[in-house]
Amino acid sequence: MKHTIEVNGIKIYAFHGCLPEEAEIGGHYRVDVMLNTDFSGAAESDDLSKTVDYVIVNKIVSEEMQIRSKLIEHVGQRIITRLKNEINKIDFIRIKVVKICPPINGDVESVGIIIEG
């Protein structure tokens, strides 16, 4: 059986970007995480230790988003690497990092990257 856990819409204020003012002013970001895992043990026993703890997922995302990078691609890779290294129960992972109102020439709501693995 395939099981999926999603932690969506993690809202973060961070300081990523190539422009110097982005390092000073910062901006709004949103991160979505989807994990394929086997949580049948947790479903049967109601035991948190037999599934992925959403609190840990949120903590890892929040901590990595606070480390400044020029590119959201770099931040996304750090997040996915850390999730894989610290949570043993992951069979597949998909993350999306969205930069809201990016400072580009044009009226753009957001830009984002997706990493799967």
Helices and strands as residue ranges (DSSP letters): E 3-14, H 20-25, E 27-37, H 40-45, G 48-50, H 54-65, H 72-86, E 90-100, E 110-116
